[in-house]
C-alpha cells in the first residue's frame, strides 16, 4: 500500500505559528484605552505607558542631621530627580509634598515634640515610588510650652487634581490638640484663604474650585484653643485644556469633550496572519495534490 502523505501537518503548524505571533503582538503592542480631549479643533491623546519607577533617591540637605528647633514650621530642602513628586515623612507619618523643580525641592513642615526622623520619598507620574533618602534626625522643643497634646495634620493624598470649574475635595485628618480649632487653607491661586472652624479633632473635607489650569501649592494651617499649631503643604493640579500647536486660541474657552478610543493593532495583525496562513496552506495543499497525481496516486 502506498504511503499517504499527511497534507494537513504543515498548515496546522502554520496556524499555530500565526496564533503564537498574534499573541506575541498583543503582549508587545497592547490595546490601550486613550482619553481624547478636543478643544477648538485641537486634539490631544493621553495614555498610560508602562515605565520603570524612579531609580534615584532625593536628598535632604536642609536641615542638617542633629539640628534642634524651637519654632515651627521648618524648611526642608534638597535635590531630587526631575519630574517627580517629593513627599516628606516624619517618624513615618506624611508631613507634606511638593514638586521637584529644576532638580531641587523646598517645602515647610511641622514637627513632633522631641525626636523627628525625616525622609524624602519621590514618586513619578504613575505614582511609582523611588528609593527613600537617607534619614535626617532633628529635634523639636517649643520655646514657649503649650498646654495639651501636640496638634497634627496629615492626609492620604499628597497630590490631587480636578478640572477648572469643578470642585476639588481633599480629605485631611486633624488629631491632637484641644478643640475648638481654627483652620486656614491657602489654595495657592491668589484667592483669599478659606477660614473654617472645627469643634473637635477628626476628618475634614476641604473643598475648592480653581478657575484656571495650573499646579498650585496648598498650605493648610490648624490652630487649637491653646494656640498649638500644625502645618501641611500639598500639591493641587487644575487640569486645563490642551493648547493648539503654534499659539493659544483667543476668546472664551471651548467646551471640553472626551471620547474613548481603542487601538486595534493586535486584531489587525492577527487578521493579516490568518490570511497569510490560509494562502500558504492552500498552496501547500495544491502542491501536495500535484505530486500525488504525478505518482499515480489518488489526490486524497
Residue pairs with C-beta under 8 A, 6 or more apart in sequence:
2 295
2 297
5 288
5 291
5 292
7 284
7 285
7 288
7 289
10 281
10 284
11 277
11 280
11 281
11 284
11 285
14 277
14 280
14 281
15 277
15 281
17 277
18 270
18 273
18 274
18 276
18 277
21 269
21 273
22 266
22 269
22 270
22 273
25 265
25 266
25 269
25 270
26 266
29 263
29 265
29 266
29 269
30 266
31 262
31 263
31 264
31 265
31 266
31 267
32 47
32 48
32 262
32 263
33 47
33 260
33 261
33 262
34 45
34 46
34 47
34 260
34 261
34 262
34 263
35 45
35 46
35 47
35 258
35 259
35 260
36 43
36 44
36 45
36 258
36 259
36 260
36 261
37 43
37 44
37 46
37 241
37 242
37 256
37 257
37 258
38 44
38 256
38 257
38 259
39 241
39 242
39 244
39 249
39 253
39 254
39 256
40 244
40 249
40 254
41 244
42 242
42 243
42 244
42 245
42 249
43 242
44 242
48 126
51 124
51 126
51 128
52 128
53 124
53 126
53 128
53 129
53 130
54 81
54 84
54 122
54 123
54 124
54 128
54 129
54 130
54 131
55 130
55 131
56 81
56 122
56 130
56 131
57 120
57 122
57 130
57 131
57 132
57 133
57 134
58 78
58 79
58 80
58 81
58 84
58 86
58 100
58 105
58 120
58 121
58 122
58 130
58 133
59 78
59 79
59 80
59 120
59 133
59 134
60 76
60 77
60 78
60 118
60 119
60 120
60 133
60 134
60 136
61 77
61 78
61 79
62 75
62 76
62 77
62 78
63 69
63 74
63 75
63 76
63 118
63 136
63 138
64 136
65 136
65 137
65 138
66 137
66 138
66 139
67 138
67 139
68 138
68 139
68 140
68 141
69 111
69 138
69 139
69 140
69 141
70 140
70 141
70 142
70 143
71 142
71 143
72 110
72 111
72 140
72 229
72 231
73 108
73 109
73 110
73 231
74 108
74 109
74 110
74 111
74 138
75 106
75 107
75 108
76 88
76 96
76 106
76 107
76 108
76 109
76 118
76 120
77 104
77 105
77 106
77 107
78 104
78 105
78 120
78 133
79 103
79 104
79 105
80 86
80 100
80 103
80 104
80 105
80 120
80 122
81 100
81 103
81 122
81 130
82 100
82 102
82 103
83 100
83 124
83 125
84 99
84 100
84 122
84 123
84 124
84 130
85 97
85 98
85 99
85 100
85 122
85 123
85 124
85 158
85 159
85 235
86 97
86 98
86 99
86 100
86 105
86 107
86 120
86 121
86 122
87 94
87 96
87 97
87 120
87 121
87 122
87 123
87 158
88 94
88 95
88 96
88 97
88 107
88 109
88 118
88 119
88 120
88 121
89 95
89 118
89 119
89 120
89 121
90 109
90 111
90 112
90 116
90 117
90 118
91 112
91 115
91 116
91 117
92 117
93 112
93 152
93 154
94 154
94 155
94 156
94 158
95 109
95 110
95 118
95 154
95 232
96 107
96 108
96 109
96 158
96 231
96 232
96 233
96 234
97 107
97 158
97 159
97 233
97 234
97 235
98 105
98 106
98 107
98 217
98 233
98 235
99 105
99 215
99 235
100 122
105 120
107 233
108 219
108 231
108 233
109 231
109 232
109 233
110 152
110 153
110 229
110 230
110 231
110 232
111 138
111 140
112 140
112 150
112 152
113 140
113 141
113 142
113 150
114 139
114 140
114 141
115 137
115 138
115 139
116 137
116 138
116 139
116 140
117 135
117 136
117 137
118 135
118 136
118 137
118 138
119 132
119 133
119 134
119 135
119 136
120 132
120 133
121 129
121 130
121 132
121 133
122 129
122 130
123 129
123 130
123 158
124 130
146 226
146 227
146 228
147 178
147 226
148 176
148 177
148 178
148 224
148 226
148 228
149 176
149 177
149 178
150 176
150 177
150 228
150 230
151 174
151 175
151 176
151 177
151 181
151 222
151 223
151 224
151 228
151 229
151 230
152 174
152 175
152 176
152 177
152 230
153 172
153 173
153 174
153 220
153 222
153 230
153 231
153 232
154 172
154 173
154 175
154 232
155 170
155 171
155 172
155 173
155 232
155 234
156 171
157 170
157 171
157 234
158 234
158 235
159 234
159 235
159 236
159 237
160 168
160 170
160 234
160 236
160 237
161 168
161 236
161 237
161 238
161 239
162 168
162 209
162 210
162 237
162 238
162 239
163 238
163 239
163 256
164 210
164 211
164 212
164 213
164 238
164 239
164 240
165 209
165 210
165 211
166 209
167 207
167 208
167 209
168 207
168 208
168 209
168 210
168 236
168 238
169 205
169 206
169 207
170 205
170 206
170 207
170 208
170 218
170 234
170 236
171 203
171 204
171 205
171 206
172 203
172 204
172 205
172 206
172 220
172 232
173 202
173 203
173 204
174 181
174 183
174 198
174 201
174 202
174 203
174 204
174 222
174 230
175 201
176 201
176 224
176 228
176 230
177 201
177 222
177 224
177 225
177 226
177 228
177 230
178 224
178 225
178 226
178 228
179 198
179 199
179 200
179 201
179 224
179 225
180 197
180 198
180 199
180 200
180 224
180 225
181 197
181 198
181 199
181 200
181 201
181 222
181 223
181 224
181 225
182 195
182 196
182 197
182 198
182 222
182 223
183 194
183 195
183 196
183 197
183 198
183 204
183 206
183 220
183 221
183 222
184 193
184 194
184 195
184 196
184 220
184 221
184 222
184 223
185 193
185 194
185 196
185 206
185 208
185 218
185 219
185 220
185 221
186 193
186 218
186 219
186 220
186 221
187 193
187 194
187 208
187 210
187 216
187 218
187 236
188 216
188 217
188 218
188 219
188 236
189 210
189 211
189 212
189 214
189 216
194 206
194 208
196 204
196 206
198 204
198 222
206 220
208 236
210 216
210 236
210 238
212 238
212 240
213 238
213 239
213 240
213 241
214 237
214 238
214 240
215 235
215 236
215 237
215 238
216 235
216 236
216 237
216 238
217 233
217 234
217 235
217 236
218 233
218 234
218 235
218 236
219 231
219 232
219 233
219 234
220 231
220 232
220 233
220 234
221 229
221 230
221 231
221 232
222 229
222 230
223 229
223 230
241 253
241 254
241 256
243 249
289 299
289 300
292 298
292 299
293 299
